[in-house]
Amino acid sequence: MRHSDFWQRMEAALGPSYAASWARQQTITALDGRTPVEALDAGVDPQRVWRAVHATLELPARER
């Protein structure tokens, strides 16, 4: 998954105005206590970050 795909999924899940804000503020245990933005900046694979976001938000399986 590319970063652009990650952000498209984030915007689809949370809306374009809230996705970036949420990703900068929400720490996720599965990302070692980092926010999604911190994890991406640290080089974590966007697919892994998306899976952690997906689980945190309890999104439907079809959005995985």
TIRO-2110 file (N, C-alpha, C; in Angstrom, 1 decimal):
// TIRO-2110
0.8, -1.2, 0.0, N, 1, A
0.0, 0.0, 0.0, CA, 1, A
0.9, 1.2, 0.0, C, 1, A
0.5, 2.2, -0.8, N, 2, A
1.2, 3.5, -0.8, CA, 2, A
0.7, 4.4, 0.2, C, 2, A
1.4, 5.5, 0.5, N, 3, A
0.9, 6.5, 1.5, CA, 3, A
-0.4, 7.1, 1.0, C, 3, A
-0.4, 7.4, -0.3, N, 4, A
-1.6, 8.0, -0.9, CA, 4, A
-2.8, 7.1, -0.7, C, 4, A
-2.7, 5.8, -0.8, N, 5, A
-3.8, 4.8, -0.6, CA, 5, A
-4.2, 4.9, 0.9, C, 5, A
-3.2, 4.9, 1.8, N, 6, A
-3.5, 5.0, 3.2, CA, 6, A
-4.4, 6.3, 3.5, C, 6, A
-4.0, 7.4, 2.9, N, 7, A
-4.7, 8.6, 3.2, CA, 7, A
-6.1, 8.6, 2.6, C, 7, A
-6.2, 8.0, 1.4, N, 8, A
-7.6, 7.9, 0.8, CA, 8, A
-8.5, 7.1, 1.7, C, 8, A
-8.0, 6.0, 2.3, N, 9, A
-8.8, 5.2, 3.2, CA, 9, A
-9.1, 5.9, 4.4, C, 9, A
-8.1, 6.7, 5.0, N, 10, A
-8.4, 7.5, 6.2, CA, 10, A
-9.5, 8.5, 5.9, C, 10, A
-9.5, 9.2, 4.8, N, 11, A
-10.5, 10.1, 4.5, CA, 11, A
-11.8, 9.5, 4.2, C, 11, A
-11.9, 8.3, 3.6, N, 12, A
-13.1, 7.6, 3.4, CA, 12, A
-13.7, 7.2, 4.8, C, 12, A
-12.9, 6.8, 5.7, N, 13, A
-13.4, 6.3, 7.0, CA, 13, A
-13.8, 7.5, 7.9, C, 13, A
-13.0, 8.6, 7.9, N, 14, A
-13.2, 9.7, 8.9, CA, 14, A
-13.7, 11.0, 8.3, C, 14, A
-13.6, 11.1, 7.0, N, 15, A
-13.9, 12.4, 6.4, CA, 15, A
-12.7, 13.2, 6.1, C, 15, A
-12.6, 13.9, 5.0, N, 16, A
-11.4, 14.6, 4.7, CA, 16, A
-10.9, 15.7, 5.7, C, 16, A
-11.8, 16.3, 6.4, N, 17, A
-11.4, 17.3, 7.4, CA, 17, A
-10.9, 16.7, 8.7, C, 17, A
-11.3, 15.5, 9.0, N, 18, A
-11.0, 14.9, 10.3, CA, 18, A
-9.9, 13.9, 10.3, C, 18, A
-9.7, 13.3, 9.1, N, 19, A
-8.7, 12.2, 9.0, CA, 19, A
-7.3, 12.6, 9.5, C, 19, A
-6.8, 13.7, 8.9, N, 20, A
-5.4, 14.1, 9.3, CA, 20, A
-5.3, 14.5, 10.7, C, 20, A
-6.3, 15.2, 11.2, N, 21, A
-6.3, 15.6, 12.6, CA, 21, A
-6.2, 14.3, 13.6, C, 21, A
-7.1, 13.4, 13.3, N, 22, A
-7.2, 12.2, 14.1, CA, 22, A
-5.8, 11.4, 14.0, C, 22, A
-5.3, 11.3, 12.8, N, 23, A
-4.0, 10.6, 12.6, CA, 23, A
-2.8, 11.3, 13.3, C, 23, A
-2.9, 12.5, 13.6, N, 24, A
-1.8, 13.2, 14.3, CA, 24, A
-2.0, 13.1, 15.8, C, 24, A
-3.2, 12.8, 16.3, N, 25, A
-3.5, 12.9, 17.7, CA, 25, A
-3.7, 11.5, 18.4, C, 25, A
-4.2, 10.5, 17.7, N, 26, A
-4.6, 9.2, 18.3, CA, 26, A
-3.4, 8.3, 18.4, C, 26, A
-3.0, 8.0, 19.6, N, 27, A
-1.9, 7.0, 19.7, CA, 27, A
-2.5, 5.6, 19.7, C, 27, A
-1.8, 4.7, 19.1, N, 28, A
-2.3, 3.3, 18.9, CA, 28, A
-1.3, 2.3, 19.5, C, 28, A
-1.7, 1.5, 20.4, N, 29, A
-0.9, 0.5, 21.0, CA, 29, A
-0.2, -0.4, 20.0, C, 29, A
-0.9, -0.8, 19.0, N, 30, A
-0.3, -1.7, 18.0, CA, 30, A
0.8, -1.0, 17.2, C, 30, A
0.9, 0.3, 17.3, N, 31, A
2.0, 1.0, 16.6, CA, 31, A
3.0, 1.5, 17.6, C, 31, A
3.1, 0.7, 18.7, N, 32, A
4.1, 1.0, 19.8, CA, 32, A
3.8, 2.4, 20.4, C, 32, A
2.5, 2.7, 20.6, N, 33, A
2.1, 3.9, 21.2, CA, 33, A
2.3, 5.2, 20.4, C, 33, A
2.6, 5.0, 19.1, N, 34, A
2.7, 6.1, 18.2, CA, 34, A
1.4, 6.5, 17.6, C, 34, A
1.3, 7.7, 17.1, N, 35, A
0.2, 8.1, 16.2, CA, 35, A
0.4, 7.5, 14.8, C, 35, A
-0.6, 7.4, 14.0, N, 36, A
-0.4, 6.9, 12.6, CA, 36, A
0.6, 7.8, 11.9, C, 36, A
0.6, 9.1, 12.1, N, 37, A
1.5, 10.0, 11.4, CA, 37, A
3.0, 9.7, 11.9, C, 37, A
3.1, 9.5, 13.2, N, 38, A
4.5, 9.2, 13.7, CA, 38, A
5.0, 7.9, 13.1, C, 38, A
4.1, 6.9, 13.1, N, 39, A
4.5, 5.6, 12.6, CA, 39, A
4.9, 5.7, 11.1, C, 39, A
4.1, 6.4, 10.3, N, 40, A
4.5, 6.6, 8.9, CA, 40, A
5.8, 7.3, 8.7, C, 40, A
6.0, 8.4, 9.5, N, 41, A
7.2, 9.1, 9.5, CA, 41, A
8.4, 8.3, 9.9, C, 41, A
8.2, 7.3, 10.7, N, 42, A
9.3, 6.4, 11.2, CA, 42, A
9.6, 5.3, 10.2, C, 42, A
8.8, 5.2, 9.1, N, 43, A
9.0, 4.2, 8.1, CA, 43, A
8.2, 3.0, 8.2, C, 43, A
7.2, 3.0, 9.1, N, 44, A
6.4, 1.8, 9.2, CA, 44, A
5.5, 1.7, 7.9, C, 44, A
5.4, 0.4, 7.5, N, 45, A
4.6, 0.2, 6.2, CA, 45, A
3.2, 0.7, 6.4, C, 45, A
2.7, 1.5, 5.4, N, 46, A
1.4, 2.1, 5.5, CA, 46, A
0.3, 1.0, 5.6, C, 46, A
0.5, -0.2, 5.1, N, 47, A
-0.5, -1.3, 5.3, CA, 47, A
-0.6, -1.7, 6.7, C, 47, A
0.5, -1.8, 7.4, N, 48, A
0.5, -2.1, 8.9, CA, 48, A
-0.2, -1.0, 9.6, C, 48, A
0.1, 0.3, 9.3, N, 49, A
-0.5, 1.4, 10.0, CA, 49, A
-2.0, 1.3, 9.7, C, 49, A
-2.4, 1.1, 8.5, N, 50, A
-3.9, 1.0, 8.2, CA, 50, A
-4.5, -0.1, 9.0, C, 50, A
-3.9, -1.3, 9.1, N, 51, A
-4.5, -2.4, 9.8, CA, 51, A
-4.7, -2.0, 11.3, C, 51, A
-3.8, -1.2, 11.8, N, 52, A
-3.9, -0.8, 13.2, CA, 52, A
-5.0, 0.3, 13.3, C, 52, A
-5.1, 1.2, 12.4, N, 53, A
-6.2, 2.1, 12.4, CA, 53, A
-7.5, 1.4, 12.2, C, 53, A
-7.6, 0.5, 11.3, N, 54, A
-8.8, -0.3, 11.0, CA, 54, A
-9.3, -0.9, 12.3, C, 54, A
-8.4, -1.6, 13.0, N, 55, A
-8.8, -2.3, 14.2, CA, 55, A
-9.2, -1.3, 15.3, C, 55, A
-8.5, -0.2, 15.4, N, 56, A
-8.8, 0.8, 16.5, CA, 56, A
-10.2, 1.4, 16.2, C, 56, A
-10.5, 1.7, 15.0, N, 57, A
-11.8, 2.3, 14.6, CA, 57, A
-12.9, 1.2, 14.6, C, 57, A
-12.6, 0.0, 14.6, N, 58, A
-13.5, -1.1, 14.5, CA, 58, A
-14.3, -1.0, 13.2, C, 58, A
-13.6, -0.8, 12.1, N, 59, A
-14.3, -0.7, 10.8, CA, 59, A
-14.7, -2.0, 10.3, C, 59, A
-15.7, -2.1, 9.4, N, 60, A
-16.1, -3.3, 8.8, CA, 60, A
-15.0, -4.0, 8.1, C, 60, A
-15.0, -5.3, 8.0, N, 61, A
-14.0, -6.1, 7.4, CA, 61, A
-13.9, -5.7, 5.9, C, 61, A
-14.9, -5.3, 5.3, N, 62, A
-14.9, -5.0, 3.8, CA, 62, A
-14.0, -3.7, 3.6, C, 62, A
-13.7, -3.0, 4.6, N, 63, A
-12.9, -1.8, 4.5, CA, 63, A
-11.4, -2.0, 4.8, C, 63, A
-11.1, -3.3, 5.0, N, 64, A
-9.7, -3.7, 5.3, CA, 64, A
-8.9, -3.6, 4.1, C, 64, A
END
